[in-house]
Amino acid sequence: MIASGRRIFTIAGNALTDLTRQRVFYFGLIVAPLLIASSIFMARFSFQQEFQILKDISLGVMSLLTSLLAIAGTARLVPQDIEDRTVYTILAKPVARFEYLLGKLLGVLVLLALSTALLSALFFCILYVREQSILSETARQMSAAPRDQLVAALNGVKASAFNGDLVPAICTIYFKGALLAALTLFISSFATSQLFTIVVMVFVYFIGHLQGVAREYWLHTQGSGWLAQIFLAIVALVFPDLQAFNLIDDAVAGTVIPLALFGKTALLGLFYTTVYSAFAVVSFYGREL
Amino acid sequence: MIRLLCLFIAVLAFGAVRFPMEHNLLEDHRALHFQGVDFNLDLREQVGQGAFVAALSGFRSVVADGLFIQAHVAWENTEWGRVLLLFRQATALQPRSVLFWDMAAWHMAWNASAAALNDRTIPRQALRLKAAREYYEIGKDFLERGIRYNPDKPQLYESLARLYQQKYNDHLHASEMFAKAAQLPEAPSYDKRFAAYELSYSEGHEKEAYAELRRLYDMGEREHLPTLLARLRALEEKLGIPAGERIPPGEH
């Protein structure tokens, strides 16, 4: 059967509607903005400290919510359709299984893009408001200072508030979310329950973040016996290295993220998402429905 | 079952394909000093299990911020031991934040040392001075480690220069640090001047300092600042520069 964009988009639209009705989405919609907005109450610190904390908390919340939505949202899609028997109705029509899965994944990816864009807009608004208020305060305090000193002080405030490297850092949060969604879809394509998928994905999430550190630690301090090496190789081959997508910490600290590094991270994210989606399709074709 | 086995083999094969990509990315991260955190058992014991796991799960900066806020509260309560401990943890978790290293050094070398000097529970002045000097050393250690993680940021070199200047009265090292800061792309224009000023206070380096200050002076009106003129005149006197080679007397 030839893939039909229309069918995939229709399923994606339905998946998106379904996802926006989930409690986890509303939870995120209420809690995440509250957490981001709460970081504004850091006025007791100097403006550099305040901006750093604001960025850290906001990007941390974005990362957590995106991962949560990717896992909890995707884990539910296929098992729920099987439980409701909707999947039988859909697949009885001229809809291929891969179209069904790709539609579902597309729905999740659109939701993740929307939530990331929404939270980013909120974050940048708060950052802008605080920046403007500190700029006017600084201008008032330094009204008697020479012009070049005033300009230097204002530039210092601007440099502490927004830097262009926050944008690629936010994009990597999205890539990580997309990867997790595709992997969750793969697990749910053979899992028998939603709970199983979520539990497995929580483990994958932690192992994915830990494996790089654990690998370094084991190989450097425990020696590198062949048994340890085989075990570590299997862990490294099976689980994604999620630390590779963590550019937030360095972007917030003001480090420049080179375009080449961002490109490689994006490529890796795309590669992961594509391959996990392909695994999901293969696995779903083998499933008896 | 066979299908699952095939999938497992495919996952392994996929891992083998992506491994060079990830390795390449990791090398890039290392070259840029990204994720230079040393997650070891000491850190685990210091921050507690919950914070350690959170830090490992991609929330390193948030945990570091929490520790930084706690350090700020400890500073308000003048609990210097706790301030030191918390800053050690915060800087261990977020070594790329210049702010953390700078604040840690400032609290230790300036605030904690001043508190030690004024601590009347220590009976002898010599002991108070010793305690203060220990805090200077801790502050210096924070800045030196911060520079190792952030060799491209001028702020920490400047702070170390100020530490040498104000706490150790070591103008030569202060000059070296300002000069290193001045070479970095983000350095403010005053770093090169400060390097020359500090050199002018270093015994035995007057000639070098004079040459450097004169070079700055010859760069144009913009560099004819009051301190620069004052230091140049002081060195002209000290080195016995002939009247014809001295800067015009009218400038202030």
Contacts between the chains, C-beta under 8 A, distances in Angstrom:
chain1	res1	chain2	res2	distance
A	44	B	72	8.0
A	45	B	72	7.0
A	48	B	99	5.5
A	49	B	68	7.4
A	49	B	99	6.3
A	49	B	103	7.7
A	52	B	65	7.2
A	52	B	97	6.6
A	52	B	99	6.0
A	53	B	65	4.9
A	53	B	68	7.6
A	53	B	69	7.4
A	56	B	61	4.1
A	56	B	62	5.4
A	56	B	64	7.6
A	56	B	65	4.8
A	57	B	62	6.2
A	57	B	65	6.9
A	59	B	61	7.6
A	60	B	59	5.2
A	60	B	61	6.6
A	60	B	62	4.1
A	63	B	58	5.9
A	63	B	59	7.5
A	64	B	59	7.3
A	152	B	188	7.4
A	190	B	4	7.1
A	205	B	57	7.2
A	206	B	53	7.6
A	206	B	56	7.8
A	206	B	57	6.2
A	209	B	56	5.7
A	209	B	57	4.8
A	209	B	58	5.5
A	210	B	56	5.4
A	210	B	57	7.8
A	212	B	26	7.4
A	213	B	39	4.8
A	213	B	56	6.3
A	217	B	39	7.0
A	217	B	40	7.4
A	234	B	12	7.6
A	236	B	15	6.7
A	236	B	19	6.9
A	237	B	11	7.3
A	237	B	12	5.0
A	237	B	14	7.9
A	237	B	15	2.8
A	237	B	16	6.4
A	237	B	19	7.0
A	238	B	11	5.7
A	238	B	12	6.9
A	238	B	15	6.2
A	241	B	22	5.2
A	241	B	26	8.0
A	242	B	58	6.8
A	243	B	35	6.5
A	243	B	58	7.5
A	244	B	22	5.8
A	244	B	25	5.2
A	244	B	26	7.1
A	244	B	29	7.7
A	246	B	35	6.8
A	246	B	58	5.4
A	246	B	60	7.9
A	247	B	34	7.4
A	248	B	58	7.8
A	248	B	61	6.5
A	249	B	35	7.2
A	249	B	60	5.4
A	249	B	61	4.6
A	249	B	94	6.5
A	249	B	96	6.8
A	250	B	32	7.7
A	250	B	34	4.9
A	250	B	35	7.4
A	250	B	96	5.4
A	252	B	61	5.7
A	252	B	97	7.7
A	253	B	61	7.9
A	253	B	94	6.6
A	253	B	96	3.9
A	253	B	97	4.5
A	253	B	98	7.2
A	254	B	96	8.0
A	254	B	98	7.1
A	254	B	153	7.9
A	255	B	32	7.1
A	255	B	33	7.8
A	255	B	34	7.2
A	255	B	96	5.7
A	258	B	28	7.9
A	258	B	32	7.2
A	260	B	28	7.6
A	261	B	25	7.5
A	261	B	28	5.2
A	261	B	29	7.8
A	261	B	32	7.0
A	264	B	21	7.4
A	264	B	24	6.9
A	264	B	25	5.4
A	264	B	28	6.8
A	265	B	25	6.6
A	267	B	21	7.5
A	268	B	18	7.1
A	268	B	21	5.5
A	268	B	22	6.9
A	268	B	25	6.3
A	271	B	18	6.4
A	271	B	21	7.0
A	272	B	18	7.2
A	275	B	14	5.2
A	275	B	18	7.9
A	279	B	7	6.3
A	279	B	10	6.7
A	279	B	11	7.0
A	279	B	14	7.8
A	282	B	7	6.8
A	282	B	10	7.7
A	283	B	3	7.4
A	283	B	7	6.0
A	286	B	3	4.5
